[in-house]
Amino acid sequence: MMKLMRAPNVVIGQHWVNVLAAAGIECELHNRYLSGAIGEIPADQCAPELWLVDERDEALARKLIDAARNGPAADAPRWRCAHCQEMLEAQFTVC
């Protein structure tokens, strides 16, 4: 296993775990519950951390998380749901 990065908070960390899992990349979110220990433990040691199960996934994992951080480009095209035919903005990936 290898530490990939720290997340700013648990919610974003779990989102990144979900993004990687959707791409077939196994990872774990560590330090989920340490925010309550800040003060007793240094704050930089309490941040949620993403750990990859297989370090060979590092490059792809970083690319996917960068894309998740930035979201779609402002001029990204809308798309049509194949089921209901509704037009959706690019930031929505599921209807």
C-alpha positions as CSV (number, residue, x, y, z in Angstrom):
1,M,0.0,0.0,0.0
2,M,1.1,3.6,-0.5
3,K,-0.2,6.9,0.7
4,L,-1.6,8.8,-2.2
5,M,-2.6,12.1,-0.6
6,R,-4.4,13.9,2.1
7,A,-8.0,15.1,1.7
8,P,-9.2,18.4,3.1
9,N,-12.0,16.7,4.9
10,V,-13.8,13.3,5.2
11,V,-16.6,14.1,2.8
12,I,-14.2,15.0,0.0
13,G,-11.9,12.1,0.9
14,Q,-14.9,9.6,0.6
15,H,-15.9,11.3,-2.8
16,W,-12.4,10.6,-4.1
17,V,-12.5,7.0,-2.9
18,N,-15.8,6.6,-4.8
19,V,-14.3,8.2,-7.9
20,L,-11.4,5.8,-7.8
21,A,-13.6,2.8,-7.0
22,A,-15.7,3.6,-10.1
23,A,-12.5,3.3,-12.1
24,G,-11.6,0.0,-10.6
25,I,-8.9,1.4,-8.4
26,E,-8.8,0.0,-4.9
27,C,-8.0,2.4,-2.1
28,E,-8.8,3.1,1.5
29,L,-9.6,6.2,3.5
30,H,-7.6,6.4,6.7
31,N,-8.0,8.8,9.6
32,R,-11.7,9.1,9.2
33,Y,-12.4,9.8,12.8
34,L,-9.3,11.7,14.0
35,S,-10.6,15.2,13.6
36,G,-11.9,15.0,17.2
37,A,-8.4,14.5,18.3
38,I,-7.0,17.7,16.9
39,G,-5.2,19.5,19.8
40,E,-4.2,16.2,21.4
41,I,-2.6,15.1,18.1
42,P,-1.0,17.5,15.7
43,A,-3.6,18.7,13.1
44,D,-1.4,17.6,10.2
45,Q,-1.6,14.0,11.5
46,C,-5.4,14.1,11.7
47,A,-6.3,14.8,8.1
48,P,-8.0,12.0,6.1
49,E,-5.6,10.2,3.9
50,L,-6.2,8.1,0.7
51,W,-4.1,5.0,0.5
52,L,-3.8,2.9,-2.7
53,V,-3.8,-0.8,-2.4
54,D,-1.7,-1.1,-5.6
55,E,0.9,1.6,-6.1
56,R,0.9,0.9,-9.8
57,D,-2.4,2.8,-9.9
58,E,-0.8,6.0,-8.7
59,A,-0.6,7.9,-12.0
60,L,-4.2,7.1,-13.0
61,A,-5.5,7.8,-9.5
62,R,-3.9,11.3,-9.4
63,K,-5.3,12.1,-12.9
64,L,-8.8,11.0,-11.8
65,I,-8.7,13.0,-8.6
66,D,-7.4,16.1,-10.4
67,A,-10.4,15.8,-12.7
68,A,-12.8,15.4,-9.8
69,R,-11.3,18.4,-8.1
70,N,-11.7,20.6,-11.1
71,G,-15.0,19.4,-12.4
72,P,-16.0,19.8,-16.1
73,A,-14.8,22.8,-18.1
74,A,-17.1,25.8,-18.1
75,D,-17.8,25.2,-21.8
76,A,-18.4,21.5,-21.5
77,P,-21.4,20.4,-23.6
78,R,-24.7,19.4,-22.1
79,W,-25.8,15.8,-22.7
80,R,-29.1,14.0,-23.2
81,C,-30.2,11.1,-20.9
82,A,-30.8,8.0,-23.0
83,H,-33.7,7.0,-20.7
84,C,-35.8,10.1,-20.3
85,Q,-34.4,12.3,-23.0
86,E,-33.8,15.2,-20.6
87,M,-30.8,17.6,-21.4
88,L,-28.4,17.8,-18.5
89,E,-25.4,20.0,-17.7
90,A,-21.9,18.5,-17.9
91,Q,-21.4,18.3,-14.1
92,F,-24.2,15.7,-13.9
93,T,-23.0,12.3,-14.8
94,V,-26.2,10.4,-13.9
95,C,-29.8,11.3,-14.6
